[in-house]
Amino acid sequence: MMTEKDMVNDYLSSLKSSLTGYASAISESSNPELRKTFQQMRDADEQRQQKLAQFAIQKGYYQPAAQAQQSQIQQVYSQLQGGGQQQQQGMQQGMQNNQGMRM
């Protein structure tokens, strides 16, 4: 028999999986109405997940990680910003290379 803790954790895991699935479906959907439906479903599951996570924390079923220090947040932010710029530069360079090959 499953305990309440097991059921909560199982449902949280299922919600996490569905949110990942919605992200894929949304990004791959070319039909605007279908995309909007997936977004609404994702939003509802995000709200469910947030409420259930709060319940799990209150019951002691889940311990969130300690909050990061501001310096740690800034370091990750800087790394992500740099990575995004590098990716954009790489894409621009790739496009320039492709244009040169089309002669």
C-alpha positions, 0 to 999 in steps of 0.5 A, spaced: 500 500 500 502 506 498 503 512 503 501 519 502 508 521 501 509 516 496 502 518 492 504 525 493 511 524 490 509 520 485 504 525 482 509 531 483 514 526 478 508 525 473 507 533 473 514 534 472 514 529 466 507 532 463 510 539 464 516 537 460 512 534 454 508 540 454 514 544 453 516 539 447 509 540 444 508 547 444 515 548 441 513 543 435 506 545 434 504 549 428 497 550 429 496 556 433 489 554 437 493 547 439 499 551 441 494 555 446 491 549 448 497 546 450 499 552 453 493 552 458 494 545 460 501 547 461 499 553 466 494 548 469 499 543 471 504 548 473 499 551 478 497 544 480 505 542 481 506 549 485 500 547 490 502 540 491 509 542 492 507 547 498 503 541 501 509 536 500 513 541 504 508 543 509 508 535 511 515 534 510 515 530 504 519 534 500 525 538 502 527 544 497 534 546 496 537 551 500 536 558 497 542 560 493 546 566 495 546 572 491 553 572 489 552 565 486 546 567 482 550 573 479 555 568 477 550 563 474 547 569 470 553 571 468 555 564 465 548 564 462 549 570 458 556 569 456 553 562 453 548 565 450 552 571 446 557 565 444 551 561 441 549 567 437 555 569 435 556 562 432 550 562 429 551 568 425 558 566 423 555 559 421 550 563 417 556 568 414 559 561 412 553 558 408 552 565 404 559 564 402 558 557 400 552 559 395 556 563 390 
